[in-house]
Amino acid sequence: MDIPFIDFAWWAFAFRWLHVLSGVMWVGLLWYLNFVQIPNMAKIPDDQKPAIGKVIAPAVLFWFRWSALSTLVTGLILAEFQGYFVDSITLGIVGAAEGAHVLRHTAIGIGMWFGAIMAFNVWMVIWPNQKRALGIVPVDDARKKRSARTALLFSRTNTLLSIPMLYAMVSAQNIY
């Protein structure tokens, strides 16, 4: 059965919507962690900290890492649907070589690379270190402390990268 309204345009819209929804969740949780939870941990009484470490943080980190992956995957699919995957991944170098360079593809490519770096940090650095820092993976106290510091530094790095990433993504819509 052919459903007339489910065509290329519908799929492009669906993946753009999923990309934006995932990105809002990812950056929202990133900023929540860095601007709310982490700075206020010192103010929480010691007897209440286990609730953060055993309940809140694992839930936040679950949604954080999966929204990161979802944002990356839906963004790559969307770029392919829209026909600028190669041009954006190469930051316009391929388009320039073919005489068809489009500045918006370079801008979106910059955002894509920042997003890919951030997603890598989430899955390969932040999450493994958070598992040790939260006691999900048992380690000695010294390793737990180092892991917490590493996760914090990479989370702060992602927070800083999120600003030019968002700028590049949004500005691409206004470049012709």
Secondary structure as GFF3:
##gff-version 3
##sequence-region A 1 176
A	DSSP	alpha_helix	8	32	.	.	.	ID=ss1
A	DSSP	pi_helix	33	37	.	.	.	ID=ss2
A	DSSP	alpha_helix	38	40	.	.	.	ID=ss3
A	DSSP	three_ten_helix	41	43	.	.	.	ID=ss4
A	DSSP	three_ten_helix	46	48	.	.	.	ID=ss5
A	DSSP	alpha_helix	49	51	.	.	.	ID=ss6
A	DSSP	pi_helix	52	56	.	.	.	ID=ss7
A	DSSP	alpha_helix	57	82	.	.	.	ID=ss8
A	DSSP	alpha_helix	85	89	.	.	.	ID=ss9
A	DSSP	alpha_helix	93	97	.	.	.	ID=ss10
A	DSSP	alpha_helix	103	120	.	.	.	ID=ss11
A	DSSP	pi_helix	121	126	.	.	.	ID=ss12
A	DSSP	alpha_helix	127	133	.	.	.	ID=ss13
A	DSSP	alpha_helix	141	172	.	.	.	ID=ss14
###
